Amino acid sequence: MLNISKIGFGGLTISGVWGPTDDQTSIQAIHKAIEEKITWIDTSPIYGLGHSENIIGEALKEKRDQMLIATKCGLFLGKDRKAEKNLKPEFIFQDIEQSLHRLKVSEIDLYQCHWPDPTTPVEETWEAMRELVKQGKVREIGVCNFDIELVKRIHKIHPVYSLQIPYNIIRKEHEIDLIPYCQQNNIHVLTYSPLHLGLLAGNYDPSRLSPEDRRLKAKEWGSEESITLYLAFIEKMKIVAKAKNISVAQLALAWILNNPAITSVIAGMRTPLHVSQNAAAFDIELSDSEKAFLTFNE
Ligand SMILES: NC(=O)c1ccc[n+]([C@@H]2O[C@H](COP(=O)([O-])OP(=O)(O)OC[C@H]3O[C@@H](n4cnc5c(N)ncnc54)[C@H](OP(=O)(O)O)[C@@H]3O)[C@@H](O)[C@H]2O)c1
C-alpha cells in the first residue's frame, strides 16, 4: 500500500512541454511540495524525453524517502516527432532501466503503462510488469488511459493498483463507467489534467503562451466554440470562488477532491507558489448546492 496524498505533483509541466521552464524553479517547486505534504510525484520518460525524470532525480537525490515516485513505460518518440506506443516486454525491460538511471533510484514506487498498445497482447505486457514487481524494481503496477475491458483482462493476472484518467469539472466522460468500475474493484483512480491544462486556472490567453507551447494545438482546448463555452463556465466558477474567498484553480481542484471515488488529483505545477496555492485546496469543502450550480453541460 502506498501513502498517496490527495494531490500529486504532475511532472509534465516541468518538462517544458507547456512552454519554457526554469529547472532550478522546478526543483524548488518539488521541494515545496514535500513541505506541503504532497507525498507523490508523477512523471514519464516521454515528458521532455527524460528531462522531467532527470529533474526529479536531481530534486530527490537526498530526499528519496520523502516522496513516492510514479513513472510510466511504453511510449517513445517516433517518426515526425509523434509519440508511439510499445508495451512489448523487451521494450518495458529497457524502458525501466533508463528511468531508474535518470531518477537515481533502485526501485520505482508505482510503474504504469502509459497508453494501451494495440499491437501487443495486454496479457504479455502485464506479465512483464508483474516480473518487475518480482524482481523488486517496482512496488506497485498500474495503467493509464486503459478501457474497462483491458483493465478486466489484466486485473485477473495481477491486481491493477491504479488507473490514471483525464477528469475535471468540464471533462467527466469517465464518470459513466471507469470510475464506478474502479471503485467496485479497489483500483485507485488517479486523475490528470485537473485544470484542463491550465485553462481552469484562468491561463487561457494565447498572447501569454510561447509559440512552442503545445497547448495551443492540444485537442483538450478544442475549437474556438468549445473555448467560448469553457470561458463562460469559468465566469460561473468565479461567482462560487469569490463567495468562498478562493481562486478558480482551487475551486477546480476542490471539485475533484470532493469526489470520494478519486484517490488523488495530479496537478501540473510550475513554481513553488503554484504548489502552495494548489495544496491549499486539500481542505476546501463544497456544498451540494455549490456542486449543483457547478454542473457543466457541453
Ligand atoms: N497519463 C497520462 O496520459 C497523462 C496525460 C496528461 C497529464 N498527465 C499527468 O497529469 C499531470 C497534470 O496534467 P496537465 O499538466 O495535463 O494539466 P493541468 O494540471 O490541468 O494543468 C497544468 C497547468 O496548470 C497551471 N497551473 C497549475 N497550478 C496553477 C496555479 N496555482 N495557478 C495558476 N496556474 C496553475 C500551469 O499552467 P502554466 O503552464 O500556464 O503556468 C500548469 O502548467 C501531468 O503533469 C502529468 O503528470 C498524465
PDBQT file of the ligand as one rigid body, heavy atoms in Angstrom, charges set to zero:
ROOT
HETATM    1  N1  LIG A 301      -1.210   9.503 -18.030  1.00  0.00    +0.000 N 
HETATM    2  C1  LIG A 301      -1.372  10.402 -18.976  1.00  0.00    +0.000 C 
HETATM    3  O1  LIG A 301      -1.610  10.062 -20.147  1.00  0.00    +0.000 OA
HETATM    4  C2  LIG A 301      -1.273  11.855 -18.609  1.00  0.00    +0.000 A 
HETATM    5  C3  LIG A 301      -1.633  12.832 -19.551  1.00  0.00    +0.000 A 
HETATM    6  C4  LIG A 301      -1.539  14.178 -19.187  1.00  0.00    +0.000 A 
HETATM    7  C5  LIG A 301      -1.091  14.506 -17.906  1.00  0.00    +0.000 A 
HETATM    8  N2  LIG A 301      -0.729  13.538 -17.023  1.00  0.00    +0.000 N 
HETATM    9  C6  LIG A 301      -0.232  13.871 -15.647  1.00  0.00    +0.000 C 
HETATM   10  O2  LIG A 301      -1.092  14.804 -15.043  1.00  0.00    +0.000 OA
HETATM   11  C7  LIG A 301      -0.376  15.992 -14.683  1.00  0.00    +0.000 C 
HETATM   12  C8  LIG A 301      -1.261  17.218 -14.792  1.00  0.00    +0.000 C 
HETATM   13  O3  LIG A 301      -1.859  17.325 -16.064  1.00  0.00    +0.000 OA
HETATM   14  P1  LIG A 301      -1.607  18.522 -17.096  1.00  0.00    +0.000 P 
HETATM   15  O4  LIG A 301      -0.229  19.060 -16.980  1.00  0.00    +0.000 OA
HETATM   16  O5  LIG A 301      -2.078  17.960 -18.400  1.00  0.00    +0.000 OA
HETATM   17  O6  LIG A 301      -2.653  19.624 -16.748  1.00  0.00    +0.000 OA
HETATM   18  P2  LIG A 301      -3.144  20.506 -15.502  1.00  0.00    +0.000 P 
HETATM   19  O7  LIG A 301      -2.611  20.008 -14.220  1.00  0.00    +0.000 OA
HETATM   20  O8  LIG A 301      -4.602  20.557 -15.686  1.00  0.00    +0.000 OA
HETATM   21  O9  LIG A 301      -2.550  21.931 -15.864  1.00  0.00    +0.000 OA
HETATM   22  C9  LIG A 301      -1.209  22.273 -15.620  1.00  0.00    +0.000 C 
HETATM   23  C10 LIG A 301      -1.047  23.761 -15.769  1.00  0.00    +0.000 C 
HETATM   24  O10 LIG A 301      -1.895  24.421 -14.842  1.00  0.00    +0.000 OA
HETATM   25  C11 LIG A 301      -1.329  25.661 -14.486  1.00  0.00    +0.000 C 
HETATM   26  N3  LIG A 301      -1.359  25.787 -13.014  1.00  0.00    +0.000 N 
HETATM   27  C12 LIG A 301      -1.187  24.814 -12.090  1.00  0.00    +0.000 A 
HETATM   28  N4  LIG A 301      -1.355  25.317 -10.863  1.00  0.00    +0.000 NA
HETATM   29  C13 LIG A 301      -1.641  26.653 -11.026  1.00  0.00    +0.000 A 
HETATM   30  C14 LIG A 301      -1.920  27.713 -10.130  1.00  0.00    +0.000 A 
HETATM   31  N5  LIG A 301      -1.965  27.531  -8.816  1.00  0.00    +0.000 N 
HETATM   32  N6  LIG A 301      -2.179  28.946 -10.653  1.00  0.00    +0.000 NA
HETATM   33  C15 LIG A 301      -2.164  29.149 -11.978  1.00  0.00    +0.000 A 
HETATM   34  N7  LIG A 301      -1.901  28.178 -12.884  1.00  0.00    +0.000 NA
HETATM   35  C16 LIG A 301      -1.648  26.937 -12.396  1.00  0.00    +0.000 A 
HETATM   36  C17 LIG A 301       0.068  25.717 -15.073  1.00  0.00    +0.000 C 
HETATM   37  O11 LIG A 301      -0.105  26.491 -16.253  1.00  0.00    +0.000 OA
HETATM   38  P3  LIG A 301       1.028  27.449 -16.889  1.00  0.00    +0.000 P 
HETATM   39  O12 LIG A 301       1.941  26.468 -17.529  1.00  0.00    +0.000 OA
HETATM   40  O13 LIG A 301       0.254  28.256 -17.875  1.00  0.00    +0.000 OA
HETATM   41  O14 LIG A 301       1.657  28.203 -15.798  1.00  0.00    +0.000 OA
HETATM   42  C18 LIG A 301       0.335  24.258 -15.418  1.00  0.00    +0.000 C 
HETATM   43  O15 LIG A 301       1.209  24.097 -16.498  1.00  0.00    +0.000 OA
HETATM   44  C19 LIG A 301       0.836  15.983 -15.614  1.00  0.00    +0.000 C 
HETATM   45  O16 LIG A 301       1.886  16.765 -15.082  1.00  0.00    +0.000 OA
HETATM   46  C20 LIG A 301       1.156  14.520 -15.682  1.00  0.00    +0.000 C 
HETATM   47  O17 LIG A 301       1.901  14.111 -14.538  1.00  0.00    +0.000 OA
HETATM   48  C21 LIG A 301      -0.842  12.220 -17.343  1.00  0.00    +0.000 A 
ENDROOT
TORSDOF 0
